[in-house]
Amino acid sequence: MVRKILHLDLDAFFCAVEAQENPALRGKPFAVGGKPDERGVVASCSYEARKFGIRSAMPMARAVRVCPELIIISARHGKYGEISRKVMAKLHDLTPLVEQISIDEAFLDVTLLPEDAESIARRLQATIRDDLDLPCSLGVANNKLVAKIANNIGKEGARARGIEGPPNAIMVVPPGQEAAFLAPLAVTELWGVGPKTAERLRELGIRTIGDLAARSDAELIRRFGKHGADLALRSKGIDDGPIETERETKSVSRETTYTQDVSDEETLKRTLRSLGDSVGRTLRKHELAGTTVTIKLRWADFTTLTRQVTLPHPTDLDGEIWAAAEALFKANWPPDKRVRLIGVGVSGFESGPRQLGLWDAPAEEEDRRLQKTLDVLRERFGKDALRRASDLMDEE
C-alpha cells in the first residue's frame, strides 16, 4: 500500500495567534520576541515585517533598525501552547498517527483514509482555518522527507507568485515522482546536509539533489561513510521513516541571556543555581533522571563553551545538579571574564526517578521528600512563591 503522508506547518503561528487577540495588528509589521534593549531576538514576525528583511532569530535591535515602525509583542508561550493543543486535537480527530515536531509543525499518516491525499490536505486546511482561524500550509507525499520538502517549496512558490500574506500552500508530490521533484532543488534542502556537508559536496561539483542522485552509492559511502548511504537514498526521495507518535525526551535544559554582560562570580552562580533548580523541577515533573550534567557559557564576543560531566548515578535532585554545574563552572570560567549567556542541562536519562538503594543516606531521602513538597507548593502558588534568600540579593 502506498503511504499518504502530510506535513503541516502553521504559517507564522505566534503572529497569527496575536492577530487573533488583537485584530488591529493585521496588515502591520510586527514581531513577537524579546525587547531590543535586552538583547531580545525575533521569535516570529508578520509577513508585512518580512518585506523589510526581518526574519526569525534576528536580533530585535537589528529588526527595529531596518523597520523603525516595527511593533514588538512579548511572547506568550502559554497561550501559544494552548492553541497548539487545539490544532493537534484536530489532527488526532483525523488520524491517530500524528507526530508533533514542534509547537506549530506535525506529520500525519492518512494512508488508511479512503480519500486521496490532496483532498484530505485541503479538508484539513479548511478545518483549521474555519474552526481555529489559523492559516497553515501542507506538503503531501508518500514519505516524511519529501512531504516536508514539498511544504517548503510550496511556501516558496506562494511568495514567488506575489502572495503577501500567509501562503496557505498545498504542494503534492505524486507517488513515483519523488526523484524528479527533488532533482532541481538545492542539495541543502535534504535532511542531513548542513553547512559542512554542503561545502564538501560543492567541492565535488554537487549542487543540486539531482547531482547527488547521479553519483553512485559506492562513491558516496566511500566519501561519507554511513552518512553517504543515507544521502544516496534521500537524494532519490526514499524514506521509510515511520510516524513516531511518541518522542523520547533527550535532554532538559534552561538558559538565560543577560541584558548586560556579567562578570560577577556570585551573580553568575546564583543564576546557575536558579537554572539548575528549574531543570530539577522539570525532571521530577516528568519522572526523569539523568547522569550527564552540562553547562553552557557564552562570552561577550559570542564565543560559546559547553562542558559536561557524567555522574555515578542518575539524578533529579537540585542539589546534585547544582554541585556538578558549579564544579564545571569553577573549572571553566576565567575570573572576571564577561558572560553573555549561561545555561544548565541534564541528559543521559533513565526512565523514572532515581530509586534509592539500601545504603543511600537518610539525608538524601529527606532531601527528596523536601523537594517534592516544594514542587507541590510552587505548582500551586507559582514558581516564585518560595525562593532562596540569596536570590533576593539581585533585587536589592
Buried (B, 14 or more C-beta within 10 A) or exposed (E): EEBBBBBBBBBBBBBBBBBBEEEEBBEEBBBBBBEBEEBBBBBBBBBBBBEBEBEBEBBBBBBBEEBEEBBBBEBBEEBBEEBBEEBBEBBBEBBEBBBBBEBBBBBBBBBEBEEEBBEBBBEBBEBBBEEBEBBBBBBBBBBBBBBBBBBBBBBEEBEEEEBEBBBBBBBBBBEEBBBEBBBEBEBBBBBEBEEEBBEEBEEEEBBBBBBBBEBEBEEBBEBBEEBBBBBBBBBBBBBEEEBBEEEEEEBBBBBBBBEEBBBEEEBBBBBBBBBBBBBBBBBBEEEBBBBBBBBBBBBBEEEEEEBBBEBEEBBBBBBBBBBBBBBBBEEEBEEEBEBBBBBBBBBBBEEEBBEEEEEEEEEBEEBBEEBEEBBEEBEEEEBEEEEEEEBEEEEE
